[in-house]
Structure formats: C-alpha cells, structure tokens
Amino acid sequence: MEHHYVDALKQGDEKLIKELYGNYRNEFLFFSKKYNIAGADSLDIYQESFLAIRKHALSGKLYDVNSSFKTYLFGIGKHLIYKKLKEYSKNQSYELQVHKVDFDYEEISIDATGNLTKEQELLRHYFKQLGKSCQQMLTLSFYRGLTNEEIATLKGYESEAVVRSQKSRCLKTLKDLIKKSPQI
Amino acid sequence: MNSNELIENYFSKNISKQELLEFNHLYKTNPEFKEEVDFLKAIKSVSEVEDDVEFKKQLTSYESEYAHKEKSIISKWLKPLTAVAALLIIALSINFLINSSINEDKLFATYFEPSKNVSSPIVRSETDKTALNNAFITYNEMNYEQAIPLFDNAYNNTKNSELLFYEGNSLLVLGKIEEAIEIFKEHLTYNDALTNRTHWYLALAYVKTKQLEKAKVELKALINSEETFKKTEASSLLEKLE
C-alpha cells in the first residue's frame, strides 16, 4: 500500500486524511448505492471503513499489504455493507444474491471492537477529566504503543526524559482523580 | 532491567523473549506489579475507544463541508476574501517591520494582570475560617506571598485543581516565573473550568522567560479552545510574537 497514506493515518496528518476522505467519498456512496444501502447508512459505513483502515494502519500491518489504499478501503466497506444487508434482512426477507454486482472489490473482514467493562467505563469517565495533552500522552503510550523517544519526536518534546516525567505526572493525576472520587 | 522499563517495553511491543519471561514472572508473583499493569491495560482499552471517538468526530467535521454545498459559496466569496487576505498580509508586514524586535519584559508587563477570584465566593465571618477561605481572602487582598502556601496546602488537602491556577498567578505576580510554570503545567494535566485560562498565564510566563515558541503553542491552545477569556488579547499577542 502507498506508504505515505499509511504514515498520514499513523501520524494523524489532518490535511492528507481530509484529502483522502474527500477523494473516495462520493465514489463510495455511489458504490454502496448499488447494494441498495440507504443514504445515511452509506455515510456511516464510509466513516466506519475509514475508522477501520486507520486502526489497521496504526497496528502497522498495512505496510505489508499489496493492494492500494482505495482497494483496501472499499474492501472493508464491502464487508460492512454485507453486515448492514444482513441487518436489513432480519427486518424483512432480503436476498443477498439479488445483487449481482460484478465489478468489485475483494471483501476484507475486520474485528469488531470489544465493549468496555463496567470498571473501564468508570475509568473512561476519569480519563476524560484529564487535560487534552494528558489524554493524548496516555493514548500514544498505551494504545498506540509509542516509545518515549517516538513521542518526543512526534510531539516536539525536548527529550525522552521530558516525556517520561510528563507521562508519570498524567498517571498520577488520573490516580488522584480516582482516589478523590467517592465511587471507588 | 527495572520494572518501569519492562512495562514500557511491553506496551511498545519492544520486548525481548527474556524480558517477556521476566515480565510474566513479575506479573504472577508481584501483586503491586500486576495491579499497575492491569491499570495500564485498562487505560489502553479506554484510550482506544476515546481515540476512535475523536477520529470519528474529525471525519464528521469534514461532512459539514459537503452538507453546505459550499462550492458555490466559496466562489461567491473568493474575490472579496482574497482582497481581505491581501490587505491583511500588507498590514501584517508593516506591523512586522515596526515591531521587528520583541521586548519580552515589556510585553509581559503590558498583558499580565493576576486573575480575579472567579472560583469561590468569600465568606468573611468568625466561624468560617477554613483554609480555603483564608487563601482566597489573602489573594484578594493581594498578599500573594502569604497566599501561595495557603493555596498549596488547600490543594494538597482537597485536590481541587482550580487552586493551582491561583497559586500560579500569585507566583507570576511575585516574579517567581519558573515555579509558576511548573504549577501551571500541573494544572494543565487537569480539565477543570479554569484549565483553558491557564494557557494564557503560562504563555505570559514563557514570554517573560523568552521561550517564545512555547508561548505561541499556549496561545494557540487558548485561541482554539472554547474559552472566551482573553481571546482577543491572545490573538494580538500571538501576532506580535509571529
């Protein structure tokens, strides 16, 4: 896949992401129309596909994928379209095979995101009380798995040590918020 | 290898086989270690969900542009906008020529005044002698030197993050800029009603210590936030710095 697109998703390059989003939007809406997906659902599916391709980019596995960004995006989209069609068919009898769409993209399956447990929902409540920079710091460290050096480079911190101390400051604040609360 | 490094390598997936064995061993045998790792794993799940929400918001924000069919609007406004932009560039470059040297002390003095107490109404009574009330009375009477330890204590006892804002302000008045910067940074780890205002005071502290790039970052954070406080001043100060 085009490495610079994967990099843009990984690094949150808003300009390029916006451009990518715009490039394929109308074509995708047209594509899902062929499957008789309702307009509002199409848009939702397009955004979900974008979210999923970003997740795959973040995990690093897109670099080794041979297909283009567009083919992959539409492949995920197709998977979600099938899912939506199954949902439709629960409400009324609906034949998947009715759609003989010949020009097409290979379907790409994605994992459904797990729901948070009760405790995690509570933690999320406190997490959102952190300042934006702390939320970002913890996201980069733990979800994205960036090293302190990588965070320093990405966010322009002076050194790895500055990241380390800022991170521990954020964790301390989060723990204080939890301790302070009467619920736990 | 200490346990912090092990944890960092674990989450950044840079962990060797040997380290992973050590990690798993600690996880099984050391309850404190396990608790910390479980906490961080929970943060991982939570931040993933929040990260997705943020990204979805970003995508949705692009949609508003399509919804307004703004193409026609753009072309309609393009000419006058270009004219305005050109004028702005001329005005800014003249401004730049006049103000090409920046006097940080003067800027600080022009823009800085300590914040009013917007958090806690003061009760002057014989009975209400809480530490917090005293801190605010002292602050309002401009006894900043005395107010600092009072806020510090009250903050340590209540963990009310807004108090950091006033402690930082007091330090700024007294010219203890480096200490003020530390306090403001700590305040920015929280998200309370005054957090965005702290960007303003932290920016001024950076101006005073001639760290202009950092000052700009803070000013932009304030300007991009929903906070209306000092927004005009922030824009004009940012212009002067740039």
Interface residues (C-beta under 8 A of the other chain):
Chain A: E14 I17 K18 Y21 G22 R25 L43 Q47 F50 L51 R54 K55 T113 G114 L116 E119 Q120 L123 R124 F127 K128 Q129 L130 G131 K132 S133 C134 Q135 L138 T139 S141 F142 Y143 R144 G145 L146 T147 N148 E150 R169 C170 T173 L174 D176 K180
Chain B: E8 F11 S12 K13 N14 L40 K41 A42 I43 K44 S45 V46 S47 E48 V49 E50 D51 D52 F55 K56 Q58 L59 T60 Y62 E63 Y66 K159 K185 E186 L188 T189 Y190 N191 T195
